[in-house]
Amino acid sequence: MTIKLGDKIPSATLMEMQDGKPAPVSTDSFFGGKKVALFALPGAFTPTCSAKHVPGFVQNFDSLKAKGVDAIACVSVNDAFVMDAWGKDQKSGGKVHMLADGNGDFTRALGLEFDASKFGMGKRSQRYSMIVDNGVVKAMNVEEPGAFEVSSAEHMITQLP
């Protein structure tokens, strides 16, 4: 079952590089008590993700903060080392938390996994964005396969008061 408006973010553990080491990030603590702009994508260093998706959130950091967003998070079914290297490549430091869902447990719990095995990529996340306020989904934007429109930072800004 796919997560929907009004649902609580499932409890899971993601990973984020801290002090040069992968560190666990509890979704309960990360999303609790704050407004988070969350976006997810099929994979680090992939063309649309690197050319448009992450750069849009980095460039719109100030606009999202001005609309009341406390944190911006990018989730991908990659390991913490890859997400950290990609974050450095994208110059996302201090703006976007690069959260690794290495086994895809969080993605599966959301009901947003897709099988990219025919492309040699295994199980991945669909491209989506959501606004999460104190752990509850307030806006949900899942892209059609191959599309990049409703999950952009620019679209998300229009959804915030």
Number of C-alpha atoms within 10 A of each C-alpha: 8 11 15 17 13 14 14 18 21 15 14 15 20 26 22 22 21 11 7 9 12 16 15 16 16 14 16 16 13 17 23 16 13 16 23 25 27 24 27 26 22 22 21 24 16 10 10 16 18 17 12 13 21 26 18 15 25 19 14 15 19 12 14 23 17 12 14 14 20 15 20 22 19 22 28 28 29 20 20 24 16 19 27 24 15 17 23 12 12 16 14 20 13 11 18 22 19 28 26 28 24 20 15 21 15 24 24 17 16 18 15 19 20 16 13 14 10 7 7 8 12 11 17 25 25 25 29 22 25 23 24 26 21 18 23 20 20 18 17 21 18 18 17 12 9 9 11 16 16 18 22 21 27 16 13 21 18 10 14 15 6
